[in-house]
């Protein structure tokens, strides 16, 4: 992840829609909503992931929707629950459907991120503080 990508990802809006309504995740900030979701699900971690726009390069809407449908099936095949979300750039230049997957470890999230060509994912432990994590090592 380059410096410009990191700034864009940190400034993005990560909106989640669950039974409690819509709420935002912000990197490196505690989320009471995420804390409650983890408690309700009996899980100790969660990851936000997408299949949209691999390598941060735009795809068509149809390609993105097909990729996201496949990601949903992959997450379901792992036996993980998820809630739908949407990430948008601070300047509105991009929008991506996301999945907030409870019980998804950092290892699994990074593996799936790499499988789907993602630059980064958000991951939180039981502290309900999501962190931006690069899927690829620099170099």
N, CA, C and O atoms as CSV, one atom per row, in Angstrom:
chain,resi,resn,atom,element,x,y,z
A,1,UNK,N,N,0.858,-1.169,0.000
A,1,UNK,CA,C,0.000,0.000,0.000
A,1,UNK,C,C,0.899,1.225,0.000
A,1,UNK,O,O,1.758,1.380,0.868
A,2,UNK,N,N,0.694,2.087,-0.978
A,2,UNK,CA,C,1.516,3.286,-1.012
A,2,UNK,C,C,0.906,4.362,-0.107
A,2,UNK,O,O,-0.202,4.204,0.406
A,3,UNK,N,N,1.643,5.446,0.076
A,3,UNK,CA,C,1.224,6.494,1.015
A,3,UNK,C,C,-0.100,7.133,0.595
A,3,UNK,O,O,-0.940,7.415,1.449
A,4,UNK,N,N,-0.296,7.363,-0.688
A,4,UNK,CA,C,-1.548,7.952,-1.156
A,4,UNK,C,C,-2.739,7.027,-0.913
A,4,UNK,O,O,-3.814,7.474,-0.513
A,5,UNK,N,N,-2.534,5.723,-1.162
A,5,UNK,CA,C,-3.593,4.759,-0.901
A,5,UNK,C,C,-3.928,4.726,0.585
A,5,UNK,O,O,-5.099,4.705,0.964
A,6,UNK,N,N,-2.900,4.720,1.419
A,6,UNK,CA,C,-3.146,4.685,2.860
A,6,UNK,C,C,-3.950,5.898,3.309
A,6,UNK,O,O,-4.890,5.764,4.092
A,7,UNK,N,N,-3.587,7.080,2.821
A,7,UNK,CA,C,-4.347,8.288,3.176
A,7,UNK,C,C,-5.803,8.178,2.713
A,7,UNK,O,O,-6.722,8.531,3.452
A,8,UNK,N,N,-6.006,7.690,1.491
A,8,UNK,CA,C,-7.364,7.551,0.964
A,8,UNK,C,C,-8.169,6.536,1.772
A,8,UNK,O,O,-9.335,6.775,2.085
A,9,UNK,N,N,-7.552,5.409,2.109
A,9,UNK,CA,C,-8.259,4.379,2.869
A,9,UNK,C,C,-8.587,4.870,4.280
A,9,UNK,O,O,-9.658,4.569,4.808
A,10,UNK,N,N,-7.680,5.616,4.886
A,10,UNK,CA,C,-7.932,6.136,6.236
A,10,UNK,C,C,-9.039,7.196,6.241
A,10,UNK,O,O,-9.759,7.335,7.230
A,11,UNK,N,N,-9.175,7.940,5.141
A,11,UNK,CA,C,-10.182,8.997,5.054
A,11,UNK,C,C,-11.539,8.473,4.571
A,11,UNK,O,O,-12.541,9.180,4.671
A,12,UNK,N,N,-11.581,7.254,4.056
A,12,UNK,CA,C,-12.820,6.699,3.497
A,12,UNK,C,C,-13.887,6.535,4.587
A,12,UNK,O,O,-13.585,6.487,5.779
A,13,UNK,N,N,-15.133,6.451,4.137
A,13,UNK,CA,C,-16.264,6.166,5.024
A,13,UNK,C,C,-16.582,4.683,4.908
A,13,UNK,O,O,-16.826,4.178,3.812
A,14,UNK,N,N,-16.580,3.998,6.025
A,14,UNK,CA,C,-16.890,2.567,6.071
A,14,UNK,C,C,-18.226,2.415,6.784
A,14,UNK,O,O,-18.283,2.371,8.013
A,15,UNK,N,N,-19.293,2.335,6.009
A,15,UNK,CA,C,-20.649,2.283,6.546
A,15,UNK,C,C,-21.122,0.831,6.612
A,15,UNK,O,O,-20.997,0.081,5.644
A,16,UNK,N,N,-21.665,0.451,7.763
A,16,UNK,CA,C,-22.174,-0.902,7.988
A,16,UNK,C,C,-23.667,-0.802,8.252
A,16,UNK,O,O,-24.117,0.109,8.946
A,17,UNK,N,N,-24.431,-1.730,7.705
A,17,UNK,CA,C,-25.871,-1.772,7.952
A,17,UNK,C,C,-26.217,-3.131,8.568
A,17,UNK,O,O,-26.096,-4.170,7.920
A,18,UNK,N,N,-26.650,-3.100,9.833
A,18,UNK,CA,C,-27.078,-4.344,10.475
A,18,UNK,C,C,-28.443,-4.125,11.115
A,18,UNK,O,O,-29.090,-3.108,10.864
A,19,UNK,N,N,-28.882,-5.061,11.932
A,19,UNK,CA,C,-30.206,-4.964,12.545
A,19,UNK,C,C,-30.334,-3.751,13.472
A,19,UNK,O,O,-31.447,-3.316,13.767
A,20,UNK,N,N,-29.220,-3.209,13.926
A,20,UNK,CA,C,-29.236,-2.046,14.804
A,20,UNK,C,C,-29.235,-0.733,14.034
A,20,UNK,O,O,-29.273,0.335,14.646
A,21,UNK,N,N,-29.192,-0.788,12.705
A,21,UNK,CA,C,-29.175,0.413,11.884
A,21,UNK,C,C,-27.857,0.564,11.145
A,21,UNK,O,O,-27.096,-0.395,11.015
A,22,UNK,N,N,-27.592,1.761,10.666
A,22,UNK,CA,C,-26.336,2.050,9.962
A,22,UNK,C,C,-25.358,2.727,10.908
A,22,UNK,O,O,-25.740,3.550,11.740
A,23,UNK,N,N,-24.098,2.367,10.765
A,23,UNK,CA,C,-23.050,2.952,11.588
A,23,UNK,C,C,-21.735,2.922,10.831
A,23,UNK,O,O,-21.587,2.194,9.849
A,24,UNK,N,N,-20.780,3.722,11.297
A,24,UNK,CA,C,-19.495,3.865,10.614
A,24,UNK,C,C,-18.366,3.223,11.403
A,24,UNK,O,O,-18.338,3.257,12.634
A,25,UNK,N,N,-17.448,2.645,10.666
A,25,UNK,CA,C,-16.168,2.209,11.227
A,25,UNK,C,C,-15.127,3.245,10.828
A,25,UNK,O,O,-15.162,3.768,9.714
A,26,UNK,N,N,-14.218,3.538,11.720
A,26,UNK,CA,C,-13.127,4.454,11.407
A,26,UNK,C,C,-11.830,3.786,11.852
A,26,UNK,O,O,-11.721,3.350,12.998
A,27,UNK,N,N,-10.836,3.702,10.948
A,27,UNK,CA,C,-9.579,3.059,11.334
A,27,UNK,C,C,-8.990,3.675,12.596
A,27,UNK,O,O,-8.951,4.894,12.759
A,28,UNK,N,N,-8.535,2.800,13.477
A,28,UNK,CA,C,-7.836,3.149,14.713
A,28,UNK,C,C,-8.719,3.849,15.742
A,28,UNK,O,O,-8.206,4.476,16.669
A,29,UNK,N,N,-10.043,3.751,15.591
A,29,UNK,CA,C,-10.971,4.342,16.561
A,29,UNK,C,C,-11.917,3.262,17.083
A,29,UNK,O,O,-12.470,2.480,16.310
A,30,UNK,N,N,-12.093,3.229,18.399
A,30,UNK,CA,C,-13.011,2.260,19.002
A,30,UNK,C,C,-14.421,2.455,18.448
A,30,UNK,O,O,-14.880,3.583,18.272
A,31,UNK,N,N,-15.093,1.351,18.178
A,31,UNK,CA,C,-16.462,1.378,17.676
A,31,UNK,C,C,-17.382,0.670,18.657
A,31,UNK,O,O,-17.334,-0.555,18.769
A,32,UNK,N,N,-18.226,1.419,19.375
A,32,UNK,CA,C,-19.189,0.768,20.269
A,32,UNK,C,C,-20.122,-0.175,19.510
A,32,UNK,O,O,-20.514,-1.216,20.036
A,33,UNK,N,N,-20.480,0.188,18.268
A,33,UNK,CA,C,-21.354,-0.680,17.463
A,33,UNK,C,C,-20.662,-2.004,17.154
A,33,UNK,O,O,-21.278,-3.065,17.251
A,34,UNK,N,N,-19.394,-1.943,16.785
A,34,UNK,CA,C,-18.644,-3.168,16.515
A,34,UNK,C,C,-18.505,-3.985,17.786
A,34,UNK,O,O,-18.605,-5.212,17.745
A,35,UNK,N,N,-18.278,-3.337,18.896
A,35,UNK,CA,C,-18.180,-4.040,20.177
A,35,UNK,C,C,-19.467,-4.812,20.471
A,35,UNK,O,O,-19.420,-5.966,20.898
A,36,UNK,N,N,-20.606,-4.176,20.243
A,36,UNK,CA,C,-21.891,-4.851,20.468
A,36,UNK,C,C,-22.098,-5.997,19.472
A,36,UNK,O,O,-22.605,-7.057,19.837
A,37,UNK,N,N,-21.701,-5.779,18.209
A,37,UNK,CA,C,-21.826,-6.841,17.209
A,37,UNK,C,C,-20.987,-8.054,17.598
A,37,UNK,O,O,-21.450,-9.191,17.496
A,38,UNK,N,N,-19.766,-7.816,18.039
A,38,UNK,CA,C,-18.906,-8.921,18.470
A,38,UNK,C,C,-19.525,-9.645,19.659
A,38,UNK,O,O,-19.516,-10.875,19.708
A,39,UNK,N,N,-20.056,-8.898,20.609
A,39,UNK,CA,C,-20.677,-9.515,21.784
A,39,UNK,C,C,-21.901,-10.346,21.382
A,39,UNK,O,O,-22.069,-11.474,21.845
A,40,UNK,N,N,-22.756,-9.780,20.514
A,40,UNK,CA,C,-23.958,-10.509,20.073
A,40,UNK,C,C,-23.599,-11.781,19.315
A,40,UNK,O,O,-24.295,-12.791,19.424
A,41,UNK,N,N,-22.521,-11.731,18.554
A,41,UNK,CA,C,-22.147,-12.885,17.728
A,41,UNK,C,C,-21.291,-13.896,18.487
A,41,UNK,O,O,-21.073,-15.009,18.009
A,42,UNK,N,N,-20.806,-13.510,19.666
A,42,UNK,CA,C,-19.938,-14.405,20.435
A,42,UNK,C,C,-18.549,-14.539,19.825
A,42,UNK,O,O,-17.839,-15.506,20.099
A,43,UNK,N,N,-18.164,-13.578,19.004
A,43,UNK,CA,C,-16.864,-13.618,18.346
A,43,UNK,C,C,-15.909,-12.618,18.984
A,43,UNK,O,O,-16.326,-11.712,19.704
A,44,UNK,N,N,-14.621,-12.799,18.708
A,44,UNK,CA,C,-13.586,-11.947,19.304
A,44,UNK,C,C,-12.822,-11.127,18.266
A,44,UNK,O,O,-11.874,-10.417,18.603
A,45,UNK,N,N,-13.238,-11.227,17.003
A,45,UNK,CA,C,-12.567,-10.453,15.956
A,45,UNK,C,C,-13.513,-10.291,14.780
A,45,UNK,O,O,-14.516,-10.995,14.662
A,46,UNK,N,N,-13.172,-9.350,13.915
A,46,UNK,CA,C,-13.961,-9.118,12.702
A,46,UNK,C,C,-13.061,-8.467,11.664
A,46,UNK,O,O,-12.085,-7.794,11.994
A,47,UNK,N,N,-13.412,-8.682,10.402
A,47,UNK,CA,C,-12.654,-8.093,9.299
A,47,UNK,C,C,-13.616,-7.527,8.271
A,47,UNK,O,O,-14.663,-8.108,7.985
A,48,UNK,N,N,-13.240,-6.383,7.723
A,48,UNK,CA,C,-13.995,-5.751,6.640
A,48,UNK,C,C,-13.224,-5.975,5.353
A,48,UNK,O,O,-12.049,-5.625,5.247
A,49,UNK,N,N,-13.900,-6.564,4.378
A,49,UNK,CA,C,-13.228,-6.948,3.147
A,49,UNK,C,C,-14.155,-6.719,1.959
A,49,UNK,O,O,-15.378,-6.727,2.101
A,50,UNK,N,N,-13.568,-6.518,0.803
A,50,UNK,CA,C,-14.308,-6.367,-0.447
A,50,UNK,C,C,-13.589,-7.142,-1.539
A,50,UNK,O,O,-12.430,-7.532,-1.399
A,51,UNK,N,N,-14.310,-7.352,-2.627
A,51,UNK,CA,C,-13.691,-7.923,-3.831
A,51,UNK,C,C,-13.662,-6.895,-4.954
A,51,UNK,O,O,-13.169,-7.180,-6.046
A,52,UNK,N,N,-14.186,-5.702,-4.691
A,52,UNK,CA,C,-14.245,-4.651,-5.711
A,52,UNK,C,C,-12.844,-4.165,-6.086
A,52,UNK,O,O,-11.931,-4.161,-5.260
A,53,UNK,N,N,-12.697,-3.763,-7.322
A,53,UNK,CA,C,-11.534,-3.016,-7.813
A,53,UNK,C,C,-10.179,-3.572,-7.349
A,53,UNK,O,O,-9.461,-2.908,-6.602
A,54,UNK,N,N,-9.834,-4.776,-7.787
A,54,UNK,CA,C,-8.554,-5.358,-7.374
A,54,UNK,C,C,-7.375,-4.464,-7.738
A,54,UNK,O,O,-7.376,-3.799,-8.774
A,55,UNK,N,N,-6.382,-4.462,-6.878
A,55,UNK,CA,C,-5.190,-3.610,-7.021
A,55,UNK,C,C,-5.556,-2.133,-7.117
A,55,UNK,O,O,-4.805,-1.332,-7.673
A,56,UNK,N,N,-6.732,-1.779,-6.562
A,56,UNK,CA,C,-7.225,-0.399,-6.566
A,56,UNK,C,C,-7.416,0.148,-7.975
A,56,UNK,O,O,-7.335,1.356,-8.196
A,57,UNK,N,N,-7.671,-0.747,-8.929
A,57,UNK,CA,C,-7.928,-0.354,-10.313
A,57,UNK,C,C,-9.405,-0.573,-10.610
A,57,UNK,O,O,-9.937,-1.645,-10.323
A,58,UNK,N,N,-10.079,0.426,-11.181
A,58,UNK,CA,C,-11.519,0.327,-11.410
A,58,UNK,C,C,-11.900,-0.827,-12.330
A,58,UNK,O,O,-11.262,-1.069,-13.354
A,59,UNK,N,N,-12.956,-1.527,-11.937
A,59,UNK,CA,C,-13.592,-2.548,-12.769
A,59,UNK,C,C,-14.993,-2.046,-13.109
A,59,UNK,O,O,-15.475,-1.078,-12.521
A,60,UNK,N,N,-15.631,-2.704,-14.051
A,60,UNK,CA,C,-17.017,-2.351,-14.355
A,60,UNK,C,C,-17.900,-2.754,-13.180
A,60,UNK,O,O,-17.515,-3.583,-12.356
A,61,UNK,N,N,-19.082,-2.162,-13.113
A,61,UNK,CA,C,-20.036,-2.528,-12.059
A,61,UNK,C,C,-20.336,-4.018,-12.110
A,61,UNK,O,O,-20.391,-4.683,-11.075
A,62,UNK,N,N,-20.527,-4.539,-13.312
A,62,UNK,CA,C,-20.847,-5.959,-13.464
A,62,UNK,C,C,-19.701,-6.837,-12.948
A,62,UNK,O,O,-19.937,-7.805,-12.224
A,63,UNK,N,N,-18.472,-6.499,-13.318
A,63,UNK,CA,C,-17.314,-7.274,-12.836
A,63,UNK,C,C,-17.230,-7.219,-11.309
A,63,UNK,O,O,-17.011,-8.238,-10.655
A,64,UNK,N,N,-17.404,-6.027,-10.753
A,64,UNK,CA,C,-17.328,-5.884,-9.299
A,64,UNK,C,C,-18.413,-6.697,-8.599
A,64,UNK,O,O,-18.140,-7.356,-7.596
A,65,UNK,N,N,-19.634,-6.658,-9.113
A,65,UNK,CA,C,-20.732,-7.413,-8.490
A,65,UNK,C,C,-20.486,-8.922,-8.574
A,65,UNK,O,O,-20.787,-9.651,-7.629
A,66,UNK,N,N,-19.944,-9.390,-9.695
A,66,UNK,CA,C,-19.621,-10.815,-9.826
A,66,UNK,C,C,-18.531,-11.214,-8.833
A,66,UNK,O,O,-18.616,-12.263,-8.195
A,67,UNK,N,N,-17.511,-10.372,-8.711
A,67,UNK,CA,C,-16.423,-10.648,-7.773
A,67,UNK,C,C,-16.943,-10.655,-6.332
A,67,UNK,O,O,-16.556,-11.505,-5.530
A,68,UNK,N,N,-17.821,-9.705,-6.011
A,68,UNK,CA,C,-18.353,-9.619,-4.652
A,68,UNK,C,C,-19.243,-10.821,-4.338
A,68,UNK,O,O,-19.223,-11.326,-3.216
A,69,UNK,N,N,-20.017,-11.279,-5.308
A,69,UNK,CA,C,-20.851,-12.466,-5.114
A,69,UNK,C,C,-19.972,-13.683,-4.821
A,69,UNK,O,O,-20.307,-14.504,-3.967
A,70,UNK,N,N,-18.857,-13.794,-5.525
A,70,UNK,CA,C,-17.938,-14.903,-5.276
A,70,UNK,C,C,-17.316,-14.775,-3.890
A,70,UNK,O,O,-17.158,-15.782,-3.199
A,71,UNK,N,N,-16.961,-13.568,-3.466
A,71,UNK,CA,C,-16.430,-13.369,-2.115
A,71,UNK,C,C,-17.463,-13.801,-1.076
A,71,UNK,O,O,-17.110,-14.468,-0.104
A,72,UNK,N,N,-18.731,-13.434,-1.260
A,72,UNK,CA,C,-19.777,-13.865,-0.319
A,72,UNK,C,C,-19.795,-15.388,-0.203
A,72,UNK,O,O,-19.854,-15.937,0.897
A,73,UNK,N,N,-19.745,-16.061,-1.353
A,73,UNK,CA,C,-19.752,-17.535,-1.329
A,73,UNK,C,C,-18.521,-18.079,-0.602
A,73,UNK,O,O,-18.623,-19.053,0.143
A,74,UNK,N,N,-17.362,-17.456,-0.814
A,74,UNK,CA,C,-16.130,-17.899,-0.142
A,74,UNK,C,C,-16.265,-17.732,1.376
A,74,UNK,O,O,-15.893,-18.624,2.139
A,75,UNK,N,N,-16.795,-16.595,1.802
A,75,UNK,CA,C,-16.962,-16.342,3.241
A,75,UNK,C,C,-17.963,-17.342,3.824
A,75,UNK,O,O,-17.732,-17.896,4.898
A,76,UNK,N,N,-19.063,-17.570,3.125
A,76,UNK,CA,C,-20.044,-18.556,3.587
A,76,UNK,C,C,-19.436,-19.947,3.669
A,76,UNK,O,O,-19.748,-20.705,4.587
A,77,UNK,N,N,-18.568,-20.292,2.717
A,77,UNK,CA,C,-17.941,-21.621,2.722
A,77,UNK,C,C,-17.012,-21.798,3.920
A,77,UNK,O,O,-16.723,-22.924,4.325
A,78,UNK,N,N,-16.548,-20.688,4.482
A,78,UNK,CA,C,-15.708,-20.738,5.682
A,78,UNK,C,C,-16.549,-20.792,6.954
A,78,UNK,O,O,-16.008,-20.882,8.055
A,79,UNK,N,N,-17.874,-20.737,6.804
A,79,UNK,CA,C,-18.769,-20.796,7.950
A,79,UNK,C,C,-18.820,-19.506,8.752
A,79,UNK,O,O,-19.163,-19.520,9.934
A,80,UNK,N,N,-18.482,-18.394,8.116
A,80,UNK,CA,C,-18.446,-17.108,8.820
A,80,UNK,C,C,-19.699,-16.289,8.512
A,80,UNK,O,O,-20.207,-16.289,7.390
A,81,UNK,N,N,-20.177,-15.596,9.536
A,81,UNK,CA,C,-21.307,-14.685,9.363
A,81,UNK,C,C,-20.776,-13.328,8.924
A,81,UNK,O,O,-19.629,-12.976,9.200
A,82,UNK,N,N,-21.627,-12.570,8.236
A,82,UNK,CA,C,-21.214,-11.235,7.813
A,82,UNK,C,C,-22.422,-10.327,7.726
A,82,UNK,O,O,-23.563,-10.780,7.630
A,83,UNK,N,N,-22.142,-9.033,7.761
A,83,UNK,CA,C,-23.142,-8.010,7.477
A,83,UNK,C,C,-22.613,-7.184,6.313
A,83,UNK,O,O,-21.407,-7.000,6.148
A,84,UNK,N,N,-23.549,-6.697,5.517
A,84,UNK,CA,C,-23.185,-5.922,4.334
A,84,UNK,C,C,-22.803,-4.500,4.733
A,84,UNK,O,O,-23.269,-3.968,5.741
A,85,UNK,N,N,-21.952,-3.911,3.924
A,85,UNK,CA,C,-21.570,-2.531,4.135
A,85,UNK,C,C,-21.200,-1.882,2.824
A,85,UNK,O,O,-21.284,-2.490,1.757
A,86,UNK,N,N,-20.789,-0.635,2.927
A,86,UNK,CA,C,-20.338,0.095,1.754
A,86,UNK,C,C,-19.253,1.072,2.164
A,86,UNK,O,O,-19.397,1.814,3.136
A,87,UNK,N,N,-18.177,1.060,1.416
A,87,UNK,CA,C,-17.078,2.003,1.625
A,87,UNK,C,C,-17.117,3.029,0.516
A,87,UNK,O,O,-17.342,2.692,-0.647
A,88,UNK,N,N,-16.897,4.281,0.876
A,88,UNK,CA,C,-16.847,5.333,-0.125
A,88,UNK,C,C,-15.653,6.231,0.145
A,88,UNK,O,O,-15.300,6.496,1.294
A,89,UNK,N,N,-15.045,6.690,-0.924
A,89,UNK,CA,C,-13.926,7.628,-0.800
A,89,UNK,C,C,-14.434,8.933,-0.206
A,89,UNK,O,O,-15.580,9.323,-0.429
A,90,UNK,N,N,-13.587,9.594,0.539
A,90,UNK,CA,C,-13.952,10.878,1.150
A,90,UNK,C,C,-14.388,11.884,0.095
A,90,UNK,O,O,-15.266,12.709,0.348
A,91,UNK,N,N,-13.778,11.820,-1.093
A,91,UNK,CA,C,-14.134,12.761,-2.165
A,91,UNK,C,C,-15.209,12.207,-3.104
A,91,UNK,O,O,-15.552,12.840,-4.102
A,92,UNK,N,N,-15.737,11.022,-2.781
A,92,UNK,CA,C,-16.791,10.419,-3.596
A,92,UNK,C,C,-16.327,9.789,-4.888
A,92,UNK,O,O,-17.156,9.429,-5.723
A,93,UNK,N,N,-15.020,9.644,-5.080
A,93,UNK,CA,C,-14.491,9.140,-6.356
A,93,UNK,C,C,-14.641,7.629,-6.525
A,93,UNK,O,O,-14.522,7.131,-7.645
A,94,UNK,N,N,-14.898,6.883,-5.443
A,94,UNK,CA,C,-15.143,5.447,-5.565
A,94,UNK,C,C,-16.096,4.973,-4.476
A,94,UNK,O,O,-16.236,5.587,-3.418
A,95,UNK,N,N,-16.737,3.866,-4.779
A,95,UNK,CA,C,-17.662,3.211,-3.868
A,95,UNK,C,C,-17.463,1.713,-4.005
A,95,UNK,O,O,-17.321,1.192,-5.111
A,96,UNK,N,N,-17.455,1.027,-2.877
A,96,UNK,CA,C,-17.272,-0.427,-2.905
A,96,UNK,C,C,-18.209,-1.090,-1.904
A,96,UNK,O,O,-18.324,-0.645,-0.762
A,97,UNK,N,N,-18.874,-2.150,-2.336
A,97,UNK,CA,C,-19.616,-2.981,-1.399
A,97,UNK,C,C,-18.613,-3.726,-0.536
A,97,UNK,O,O,-17.548,-4.118,-1.013
A,98,UNK,N,N,-18.949,-3.922,0.734
A,98,UNK,CA,C,-18.052,-4.602,1.656
A,98,UNK,C,C,-18.809,-5.652,2.459
A,98,UNK,O,O,-20.038,-5.659,2.512
A,99,UNK,N,N,-18.041,-6.530,3.077
A,99,UNK,CA,C,-18.576,-7.496,4.031
A,99,UNK,C,C,-17.817,-7.320,5.339
A,99,UNK,O,O,-16.587,-7.346,5.353
A,100,UNK,N,N,-18.545,-7.141,6.435
A,100,UNK,CA,C,-17.938,-7.143,7.760
A,100,UNK,C,C,-18.170,-8.536,8.319
A,100,UNK,O,O,-19.295,-8.897,8.665
A,101,UNK,N,N,-17.106,-9.312,8.406
A,101,UNK,CA,C,-17.184,-10.731,8.741
A,101,UNK,C,C,-16.774,-10.951,10.191
A,101,UNK,O,O,-15.618,-10.735,10.554
A,102,UNK,N,N,-17.716,-11.379,11.016
A,102,UNK,CA,C,-17.392,-11.665,12.405
A,102,UNK,C,C,-16.708,-13.028,12.494
A,102,UNK,O,O,-17.074,-13.981,11.805
A,103,UNK,N,N,-15.715,-13.085,13.358
A,103,UNK,CA,C,-14.955,-14.324,13.520
A,103,UNK,C,C,-13.858,-14.519,12.493
A,103,UNK,O,O,-13.159,-15.531,12.526
A,104,UNK,N,N,-13.691,-13.573,11.580
A,104,UNK,CA,C,-12.639,-13.695,10.561
A,104,UNK,C,C,-11.320,-13.199,11.141
A,104,UNK,O,O,-11.164,-12.019,11.455
A,105,UNK,N,N,-10.380,-14.120,11.277
A,105,UNK,CA,C,-9.073,-13.771,11.828
A,105,UNK,C,C,-8.292,-12.906,10.841
A,105,UNK,O,O,-8.611,-12.841,9.654
A,106,UNK,N,N,-7.280,-12.256,11.354
A,106,UNK,CA,C,-6.416,-11.443,10.493
A,106,UNK,C,C,-5.787,-12.302,9.406
A,106,UNK,O,O,-5.718,-11.890,8.248
A,107,UNK,N,N,-5.331,-13.488,9.771
A,107,UNK,CA,C,-4.696,-14.394,8.799
A,107,UNK,C,C,-5.654,-14.706,7.642
A,107,UNK,O,O,-5.271,-14.613,6.476
A,108,UNK,N,N,-6.882,-15.070,7.961
A,108,UNK,CA,C,-7.859,-15.396,6.916
A,108,UNK,C,C,-8.179,-14.160,6.081
A,108,UNK,O,O,-8.273,-14.238,4.856
A,109,UNK,N,N,-8.347,-13.014,6.753
A,109,UNK,CA,C,-8.674,-11.778,6.032
A,109,UNK,C,C,-7.570,-11.402,5.052
A,109,UNK,O,O,-7.850,-11.020,3.916
A,110,UNK,N,N,-6.324,-11.508,5.484
A,110,UNK,CA,C,-5.219,-11.173,4.583
A,110,UNK,C,C,-5.128,-12.162,3.429
A,110,UNK,O,O,-4.865,-11.771,2.292
A,111,UNK,N,N,-5.346,-13.442,3.719
A,111,UNK,CA,C,-5.349,-14.441,2.641
A,111,UNK,C,C,-6.447,-14.151,1.623
A,111,UNK,O,O,-6.199,-14.189,0.418
A,112,UNK,N,N,-7.665,-13.861,2.100
A,112,UNK,CA,C,-8.751,-13.538,1.180
A,112,UNK,C,C,-8.481,-12.225,0.454
A,112,UNK,O,O,-8.769,-12.104,-0.737
A,113,UNK,N,N,-7.937,-11.255,1.156
A,113,UNK,CA,C,-7.590,-9.995,0.520
A,113,UNK,C,C,-6.637,-10.210,-0.643
A,113,UNK,O,O,-6.819,-9.646,-1.723
A,114,UNK,N,N,-5.619,-11.031,-0.413
A,114,UNK,CA,C,-4.666,-11.328,-1.489
A,114,UNK,C,C,-5.350,-12.114,-2.615
A,114,UNK,O,O,-5.119,-11.841,-3.792
A,115,UNK,N,N,-6.193,-13.087,-2.250
A,115,UNK,CA,C,-6.902,-13.878,-3.259
A,115,UNK,C,C,-7.742,-12.984,-4.173
A,115,UNK,O,O,-7.854,-13.243,-5.371
A,116,UNK,N,N,-8.326,-11.941,-3.607
A,116,UNK,CA,C,-9.188,-11.047,-4.377
A,116,UNK,C,C,-8.473,-9.779,-4.834
A,116,UNK,O,O,-9.110,-8.826,-5.283
A,117,UNK,N,N,-7.134,-9.774,-4.717
A,117,UNK,CA,C,-6.339,-8.685,-5.255
A,117,UNK,C,C,-6.463,-7.372,-4.511
A,117,UNK,O,O,-6.260,-6.308,-5.094
A,118,UNK,N,N,-6.792,-7.432,-3.239
A,118,UNK,CA,C,-7.006,-6.207,-2.479
A,118,UNK,C,C,-5.695,-5.633,-1.940
A,118,UNK,O,O,-4.757,-6.368,-1.631
A,119,UNK,N,N,-5.654,-4.331,-1.838
A,119,UNK,CA,C,-4.488,-3.635,-1.303
A,119,UNK,C,C,-4.472,-3.741,0.218
A,119,UNK,O,O,-3.415,-3.922,0.821
A,120,UNK,N,N,-5.664,-3.627,0.845
A,120,UNK,CA,C,-5.745,-3.619,2.306
A,120,UNK,C,C,-7.120,-4.081,2.758
A,120,UNK,O,O,-8.070,-4.129,1.977
A,121,UNK,N,N,-7.204,-4.420,4.038
A,121,UNK,CA,C,-8.466,-4.772,4.697
A,121,UNK,C,C,-8.489,-4.033,6.036
A,121,UNK,O,O,-7.474,-3.486,6.468
A,122,UNK,N,N,-9.638,-4.023,6.677
A,122,UNK,CA,C,-9.722,-3.558,8.063
A,122,UNK,C,C,-9.908,-4.782,8.939
A,122,UNK,O,O,-10.672,-5.684,8.597
A,123,UNK,N,N,-9.212,-4.817,10.070
A,123,UNK,CA,C,-9.349,-5.930,11.002
A,123,UNK,C,C,-9.396,-5.399,12.425
A,123,UNK,O,O,-8.679,-4.465,12.783
A,124,UNK,N,N,-10.251,-6.012,13.224
A,124,UNK,CA,C,-10.361,-5.656,14.629
A,124,UNK,C,C,-10.326,-6.900,15.490
A,124,UNK,O,O,-10.884,-7.939,15.137
A,125,UNK,N,N,-9.664,-6.775,16.618
A,125,UNK,CA,C,-9.732,-7.805,17.647
A,125,UNK,C,C,-10.883,-7.502,18.587
A,125,UNK,O,O,-11.782,-6.736,18.241
A,126,UNK,N,N,-10.864,-8.087,19.762
A,126,UNK,CA,C,-11.953,-7.926,20.726
A,126,UNK,C,C,-12.059,-6.507,21.268
A,126,UNK,O,O,-13.061,-6.162,21.894
A,127,UNK,N,N,-11.039,-5.677,21.039
A,127,UNK,CA,C,-11.086,-4.283,21.500
A,127,UNK,C,C,-11.985,-3.405,20.639
A,127,UNK,O,O,-12.225,-2.249,20.986
A,128,UNK,N,N,-12.486,-3.927,19.527
A,128,UNK,CA,C,-13.385,-3.215,18.613
A,128,UNK,C,C,-12.740,-1.956,18.039
A,128,UNK,O,O,-13.405,-0.944,17.819
A,129,UNK,N,N,-11.436,-2.041,17.803
A,129,UNK,CA,C,-10.697,-0.961,17.150
A,129,UNK,C,C,-10.195,-1.511,15.814
A,129,UNK,O,O,-9.234,-2.279,15.787
A,130,UNK,N,N,-10.839,-1.122,14.700
A,130,UNK,CA,C,-10.392,-1.649,13.406
A,130,UNK,C,C,-9.087,-0.987,12.968
A,130,UNK,O,O,-8.907,0.224,13.095
A,131,UNK,N,N,-8.193,-1.810,12.454
A,131,UNK,CA,C,-6.909,-1.320,11.956
A,131,UNK,C,C,-6.799,-1.603,10.466
A,131,UNK,O,O,-7.236,-2.650,9.988
A,132,UNK,N,N,-6.218,-0.672,9.745
A,132,UNK,CA,C,-5.946,-0.831,8.332
A,132,UNK,C,C,-4.730,-1.735,8.195
A,132,UNK,O,O,-3.671,-1.444,8.752
A,133,UNK,N,N,-4.876,-2.830,7.458
A,133,UNK,CA,C,-3.802,-3.813,7.320
A,133,UNK,C,C,-3.516,-4.052,5.846
A,133,UNK,O,O,-4.413,-4.418,5.086
A,134,UNK,N,N,-2.275,-3.847,5.444
A,134,UNK,CA,C,-1.876,-4.078,4.058
A,134,UNK,C,C,-1.889,-5.576,3.763
A,134,UNK,O,O,-1.411,-6.379,4.564
A,135,UNK,N,N,-2.434,-5.938,2.619
A,135,UNK,CA,C,-2.475,-7.340,2.217
A,135,UNK,C,C,-1.142,-7.820,1.657
A,135,UNK,O,O,-0.842,-9.014,1.677
A,136,UNK,N,N,-0.355,-6.891,1.164
A,136,UNK,CA,C,0.921,-7.228,0.531
A,136,UNK,C,C,2.044,-6.546,1.273
A,136,UNK,O,O,1.896,-5.403,1.706
A,137,UNK,N,N,3.154,-7.218,1.428
A,137,UNK,CA,C,4.323,-6.622,2.061
A,137,UNK,C,C,5.014,-5.693,1.070
A,137,UNK,O,O,5.094,-6.006,-0.118
A,138,UNK,N,N,5.517,-4.546,1.548
A,138,UNK,CA,C,6.248,-3.666,0.636
A,138,UNK,C,C,7.527,-4.336,0.140
A,138,UNK,O,O,8.119,-5.179,0.814
A,139,UNK,N,N,7.918,-3.941,-1.031
A,139,UNK,CA,C,9.175,-4.479,-1.539
A,139,UNK,C,C,8.944,-5.336,-2.670
A,139,UNK,O,O,9.892,-5.883,-3.234
